[in-house]
Amino acid sequence: MKIHDDEPIAFVDLAAQQRRIRAKIDAAIARVLDHGVYIMGPEVKILEGELSAFSGAKHVISCANGTDAIAMALMAKGVGPRDAVFVPSFTFAATAEAAVSLGATPVFVDSFADTFNMDPASLSQAIALATRLGLNPRAIIPVDLFGLPADYAAIEAIATMHGLFVLSDAAQSFGATYQGRKVGTLGLATTTSFFPAKPLGGYGDGGAIFTDDDELASILRSLRSHGQGAHKYDYVRIGLNGRLDTIQAAILIEKLALFADEIEMRERVAWRYSEGLSTHAIAPRIPPGLSTVWAQYTLRVPASRRDAIAAHLKAAGVPTAIYYPKPLHLQAAYRHFPVAGNGLPIAEKIASEVLSLPMHPYLDERAQDRIIVGVAAAMAQC
């Protein structure tokens, strides 16, 4: 996509991707309309098989959205009242929300400043706190923020020490790798989201759960269809309506076919950003042995200047976004839940500094250069 200097730049350009595969998308939707199986149609099973092949996970259970994916995984493990679920505070609300919806208690954990992901030292403090409060530590949910996997080696070691299970929240990181392991094979189970703006997104809500555990997979398939047993009106457990629509599955099949190529395209955009911006702001750091899918490209800028920098960029036709302006432990809905250690100073600091730039596979070099020049000018003038 060519961008003229006076044209606004899209933060996420879904239209560019659609132009690339519009004929295939139209044909895929037409096939669903022709067979008329709109719920749990054949495309759902096909998508699950292709996601399994892509990730290396033995089982893939598609579902209605990423939040349901987390909730279903916790439900399958019997998480409920008086159970403690350890989640980062610097993330989207869905991670903690899923635990609260089951009556469990989220215990908030701090993050690293350089990767934005869960800090294992803070996690250890959170587990000790939960025990002192009389809670039953059950699950750890690292969030692979902005597309980068969390520190799973350290987190899994802590989980083993305390008899907890790890549920990887990969809503933003599907397609990334951690020390030779693909996202989808981390923890007891991995969840993801197919929200339209995600690196692999549909044209509506959707999600999936990945696991190698046969029993867990069987329970999850039951849970997503109201706790169904041997047949439609046989209920063996309390479940929910968590199915993925057939049309979304059909769309995602076509998008998955070009996903690997789009990941490489995102990487090229991120590389040019880092080359041009690392001397002007704090650029993202990717630890050795890890890859990211660059769900967001997020800088850290001085908190006192962030609003002015964003305004300067907006005036230059460069959109920005703040993910996330207030950590969960400071939100009205969550501030009564436990917080690790003596507070979460890093989460609060990075929330005041983060600024995300346009990121999608179809951002051409001319647009990238405009963004790089705009950020450099904003940092110098604001």
C-alpha positions, -999 to 999 in steps of 0.1 A, spaced: 0 0 0 15 33 -11 10 63 13 14 99 2 29 123 26 -4 141 32 -24 108 38 -32 96 74 -16 63 83 -37 34 95 -28 21 130 -39 -14 119 -48 -17 82 -72 -47 79 -84 -34 46 -50 -39 30 -50 -76 40 -85 -80 28 -76 -67 -6 -49 -94 -8 -73 -123 -1 -108 -109 -7 -117 -134 -34 -107 -163 -12 -126 -149 18 -157 -144 -4 -155 -180 -16 -150 -193 19 -181 -175 32 -201 -186 1 -192 -223 9 -206 -218 44 -238 -202 30 -241 -231 6 -239 -259 32 -258 -239 58 -241 -254 89 -235 -221 107 -227 -237 141 -199 -263 144 -197 -267 106 -169 -286 89 -147 -255 87 -144 -255 125 -127 -289 125 -105 -280 96 -94 -248 113 -86 -267 145 -65 -292 125 -46 -265 107 -39 -246 140 -26 -278 155 -3 -284 126 9 -248 127 16 -247 165 26 -283 172 -1 -287 199 -19 -320 199 -53 -306 206 -69 -273 195 -103 -264 208 -118 -233 191 -142 -211 210 -161 -179 209 -134 -154 221 -102 -152 240 -118 -144 273 -139 -176 271 -108 -195 263 -92 -185 296 -124 -190 316 -129 -225 300 -93 -236 308 -98 -225 344 -132 -242 346 -117 -274 332 -93 -274 361 -120 -267 387 -107 -233 397 -132 -214 418 -138 -196 452 -108 -193 475 -84 -202 447 -57 -177 438 -49 -171 402 -17 -151 396 -19 -126 367 1 -95 356 -14 -62 364 0 -45 333 -23 -61 307 -59 -61 293 -87 -69 318 -98 -102 303 -70 -122 320 -81 -112 355 -118 -110 345 -119 -147 336 -107 -157 371 -131 -134 389 -160 -147 368 -154 -181 384 -152 -167 419 -115 -171 421 -92 -143 434 -67 -127 410 -34 -118 427 -16 -91 408 21 -95 398 46 -69 386 62 -69 352 97 -64 337 103 -29 323 121 -41 292 98 -69 280 66 -58 297 60 -94 308 55 -110 342 84 -108 367 90 -142 383 105 -126 414 72 -107 419 53 -139 412 71 -156 441 61 -128 464 25 -131 451 23 -168 459 36 -162 494 10 -134 499 -18 -157 488 -8 -184 512 -7 -159 541 -42 -147 531 -55 -183 533 -61 -186 496 -53 -218 477 -27 -210 450 -38 -228 418 -28 -212 385 -4 -188 369 -14 -169 338 15 -152 322 5 -128 294 27 -126 263 23 -89 260 26 -72 226 34 -105 209 65 -115 230 64 -148 251 69 -144 289 98 -159 308 84 -194 308 115 -213 321 115 -193 353 77 -193 356 73 -230 350 100 -237 376 81 -217 402 49 -235 392 65 -269 397 79 -258 431 44 -249 443 23 -274 425 5 -249 403 -4 -251 366 6 -226 340 -20 -212 315 -4 -192 288 -24 -162 277 -12 -159 241 -39 -135 229 -12 -114 214 16 -139 207 2 -167 186 29 -174 160 59 -165 183 84 -189 197 101 -194 231 135 -212 231 126 -235 203 90 -240 215 61 -226 196 34 -206 213 6 -232 217 29 -257 234 37 -236 265 23 -245 299 -5 -270 305 -26 -251 280 -24 -219 259 -52 -196 250 -54 -171 222 -78 -146 207 -89 -140 171 -101 -105 177 -98 -86 144 -69 -65 153 -48 -95 165 -19 -107 143 -42 -136 133 -77 -121 136 -111 -129 122 -139 -106 112 -155 -108 146 -147 -125 179 -131 -158 182 -105 -177 203 -88 -211 208 -72 -233 235 -41 -254 227 -30 -284 248 -13 -318 247 -34 -331 276 -60 -356 263 -83 -354 293 -82 -316 295 -91 -314 258 -121 -337 262 -134 -316 291 -129 -284 271 -149 -297 242 -177 -305 266 -175 -271 283 -178 -251 251 -212 -268 243 -230 -263 276 -212 -292 294 -225 -317 267 -219 -354 272 -227 -382 248 -253 -362 229 -268 -327 226 -292 -331 255 -269 -350 278 -252 -326 303 -223 -340 324 -210 -307 338 -218 -270 339 -206 -254 308 -212 -224 286 -220 -214 250 -185 -210 238 -185 -222 202 -167 -205 173 -190 -195 144 -185 -215 112 -181 -183 91 -153 -171 114 -136 -205 111 -138 -202 73 -123 -168 73 -95 -178 97 -85 -207 75 -78 -183 47 -59 -159 70 -38 -187 85 -26 -196 50 -7 -163 48 1 -159 85 37 -170 83 44 -146 55 27 -118 75 48 -125 106 79 -120 84 65 -87 71 58 -75 107 94 -84 116 108 -63 88 87 -33 99 98 -37 135 135 -40 125 133 -7 106 115 10 135 142 -2 159 170 9 136 155 44 133 141 49 168 165 33 193 184 65 198 153 86 203 132 65 227 134 32 246 127 6 219 114 -30 226 139 -56 236 137 -92 224 156 -116 247 179 -142 230 161 -174 220 127 -157 216 107 -144 187 77 -121 187 48 -115 163 48 -78 170 11 -75 179 22 -40 190 54 -20 186 56 -2 219 81 25 228 88 39 263 89 77 264 91 101 293 58 101 312 57 139 315 60 143 277 39 114 264 7 133 258 26 161 239 45 135 218 13 117 209 -4 150 200 26 160 178 24 127 160 -13 130 155 -9 164 139 16 148 115 -9 121 105 7 94 126 -17 76 150 -6 62 183 -22 42 211 -16 36 248 -17 -1 259 -24 2 288 -28 36 306 -37 22 340 -26 -12 355 -54 -34 367 -46 -32 404 -54 6 401 -87 1 383 -119 6 403 -132 -30 395 -99 -47 406 -82 -25 432 -96 -46 462 -77 -77 450 -43 -86 465 -11 -71 451 23 -88 453 51 -74 475 50 -37 484 31 -27 453 38 -30 416 61 0 408 72 -12 374 37 -18 362 28 17 373 59 32 357 56 15 323 19 23 321 28 60 323 55 57 296 42 33 269 33 45 234 25 22 206 31 30 169 12 17 138 20 -19 132 7 -43 106 22 -63 77 12 -39 50 30 -8 63 53 2 35 87 18 39 75 53 29 50 52 57 75 37 81 99 65 73 72 91 80 66 75 114 103 73 123 109 109 113 77 120 131 88 103 163 123 117 161 108 152 156 83 148 184 110 136 209 132 166 200 104 192 201 81 181 229 
